[in-house]
Amino acid sequence: MDNLTEKDLEELIKIKKRQKKKNRFSKFIVTLVILLNVTFTAAVLYVFLNIGNEPTTLITAWFAFTTGELWMLSSIKKKKIKEDNNEY
């Protein structure tokens, strides 16, 4: 570990910065999906209070879509982690 040159250290810093930027995107997507789900739930409750009927198909489709998006995002993340581990 003491054999690191300044050039190697700069390269490691660049790699870490790129990884942080990538993590920000996935965290943004997860936060966005959670906020959209909360907003959707509030809107459905409002509609239910006014009309007295819930849009069951719409609710199912919405949560299937958002769950699928989060599932695919996690699959991509797992694949990248696995590839990084195989590199070493």
CORTASUL-V989047 format. One record per residue. N is the residue number from 1. RES is the residue in one small letter. PHI is phi in whole degrees, -180 to 180 (NA if undefined). OMEGA is omega as a letter, one per 30 degrees, with the letter a starting at -180 (NA if undefined). BURIAL is + if it has 24 or more other C-alpha atoms within 12 Angstrom, else -. Layout:
n=(N & N)
res=(RES & RES)
phi=(PHI & PHI)
omega=(OMEGA & OMEGA)
burial=(BURIAL & BURIAL)
This chain:
n=(1 & 2 & 3 & 4 & 5 & 6 & 7 & 8 & 9 & 10 & 11 & 12 & 13 & 14 & 15 & 16 & 17 & 18 & 19 & 20 & 21 & 22 & 23 & 24 & 25 & 26 & 27 & 28 & 29 & 30 & 31 & 32 & 33 & 34 & 35 & 36 & 37 & 38 & 39 & 40 & 41 & 42 & 43 & 44 & 45 & 46 & 47 & 48 & 49 & 50 & 51 & 52 & 53 & 54 & 55 & 56 & 57 & 58 & 59 & 60 & 61 & 62 & 63 & 64 & 65 & 66 & 67 & 68 & 69 & 70 & 71 & 72 & 73 & 74 & 75 & 76 & 77 & 78 & 79 & 80 & 81 & 82 & 83 & 84 & 85 & 86 & 87 & 88)
res=(m & d & n & l & t & e & k & d & l & e & e & l & i & k & i & k & k & r & q & k & k & k & n & r & f & s & k & f & i & v & t & l & v & i & l & l & n & v & t & f & t & a & a & v & l & y & v & f & l & n & i & g & n & e & p & t & t & l & i & t & a & w & f & a & f & t & t & g & e & l & w & m & l & s & s & i & k & k & k & k & i & k & e & d & n & n & e & y)
phi=(NA & -75 & -86 & -71 & -89 & -65 & -66 & -63 & -65 & -63 & -65 & -64 & -65 & -62 & -63 & -63 & -64 & -64 & -65 & -65 & -64 & -65 & -67 & -63 & -64 & -67 & -66 & -63 & -64 & -63 & -62 & -61 & -63 & -64 & -64 & -65 & -65 & -64 & -63 & -62 & -62 & -63 & -66 & -65 & -64 & -63 & -63 & -63 & -66 & -81 & -99 & 90 & -138 & -102 & -83 & -58 & -65 & -64 & -62 & -62 & -65 & -62 & -72 & -66 & -64 & -68 & -66 & -62 & -62 & -66 & -64 & -67 & -62 & -69 & -65 & -64 & -63 & -61 & -64 & -65 & -64 & -64 & -67 & -64 & -69 & -74 & -65 & -87)
omega=(l & a & a & l & l & l & l & a & l & l & l & l & l & l & l & l & l & l & l & l & l & a & l & a & a & l & l & a & l & l & l & a & l & l & l & l & l & l & l & a & l & l & l & l & l & l & a & l & a & a & a & l & a & l & a & a & l & l & l & a & a & a & l & l & a & l & l & l & l & l & l & l & l & l & l & a & l & a & l & l & l & l & l & l & l & l & a & NA)
burial=(- & - & - & - & - & - & - & - & - & - & - & - & - & - & - & - & - & - & - & - & - & - & - & - & - & - & - & - & - & - & - & - & + & - & - & - & - & - & - & - & - & - & - & + & - & - & - & - & - & - & - & - & - & - & - & - & - & - & - & - & - & - & - & - & - & + & - & - & - & - & - & - & - & - & - & - & - & - & - & - & - & - & - & - & - & - & - & -)
